[in-house]
Amino acid sequence: MASADKDTTEKPIQHARGVSRVLQKLRTSMEAKNFYEAHQMYRTLYFRYSAQAKYDELLELLYSGAVTMLDHLQYGSGADLGLLIIQTLESAETTNLPAEEWMKRLGELIGKIKPCVNERETVLEKAIKWSGTVAQSPMGHPLMHKLIAQIMYNENNLPQARYHYPLSRDGFSCAFLLIELSQAKGYAGEVDLFVAQMVLQLLCLKELTVATETFATYIKFHPRVACTDPPFARPLLNFLFFLLQAIEQEGRKYAMFRALCDLYKPALERDPSYDKYLRKIGVMFFGASQPEQSRSYAFGDLLNQFIQDLSADYEDDPTNGEGGGGRADTEIELGSSMHGDVD
């Protein structure tokens, strides 16, 4: 019995000594800038701390190591430690720091990894997936999307910034991005097209509040609109204004929605993609019957369609004059971010 108690007591002591030796080797390797060996030490410590569920200590160790690695341009090692952080967050039920703080730290790490590094995309995707478990949403947490959107914007990766800003539920920043795209690449006759597609896409994702904020900010601050109430010079803007008003009313009627679409049919025909959005909006908000030839759209289907449509926007060349869909080139060179940092 005494022998068994002694063995039980000695095991934690031996474990602590083993971890202490690995930590010393880690410090020595980092001081000598032997990053490969240091990386292996971090992985060893990951497994040892995980086995004892010492998640908070492990997270701080991995975060410090990832920052150091990336500051020394060790992108592969830094990205790997970032993935280990995410795996640890997935395993830990609670952490000392709130989940939002870890989202900011993951955003910091992603921003330190060069876009050309393949592992960055994996870290980004895993971070969004983990954040979705926090938000209980398959789309990911809005804060995670906002952080990534700011990174992409600062790197002039406008297609990705345009994708992440709407999912951040930040209509204000989304509108200013659209304004910059419109001014940098759009034709004078496409001012309304830039905001119209985004508003309709957001409505299809059931983001009424974000759609309303995006539209209101866009029409207020775009120098070619600079107006907050109808009538607007462009019919499509009048349509969006009345559509948002109609959705916010109680006792929505499909007949009113249909009449609105018929009234502004010439403006809506400028972009063929509007038809599929409006069909979904009619079903989701006005009780329209689902067309027999198409099955009911699941939320994931809407999100996938949203992504596909955004990709298509940047694969096509911009068209002339009043026609076309306000396509934006991925090589637009803009200045520094006007959106500011996340508080």
Secondary structure as GFF3:
##gff-version 3
##sequence-region A 1 343
A	DSSP	alpha_helix	2	31	.	.	.	ID=ss1
A	DSSP	alpha_helix	35	51	.	.	.	ID=ss2
A	DSSP	alpha_helix	55	71	.	.	.	ID=ss3
A	DSSP	alpha_helix	75	91	.	.	.	ID=ss4
A	DSSP	alpha_helix	99	112	.	.	.	ID=ss5
A	DSSP	alpha_helix	118	135	.	.	.	ID=ss6
A	DSSP	alpha_helix	142	154	.	.	.	ID=ss7
A	DSSP	alpha_helix	158	167	.	.	.	ID=ss8
A	DSSP	alpha_helix	171	185	.	.	.	ID=ss9
A	DSSP	three_ten_helix	188	190	.	.	.	ID=ss10
A	DSSP	alpha_helix	191	204	.	.	.	ID=ss11
A	DSSP	alpha_helix	208	221	.	.	.	ID=ss12
A	DSSP	alpha_helix	235	248	.	.	.	ID=ss13
A	DSSP	alpha_helix	254	263	.	.	.	ID=ss14
A	DSSP	alpha_helix	265	268	.	.	.	ID=ss15
A	DSSP	alpha_helix	273	286	.	.	.	ID=ss16
A	DSSP	alpha_helix	299	315	.	.	.	ID=ss17
###
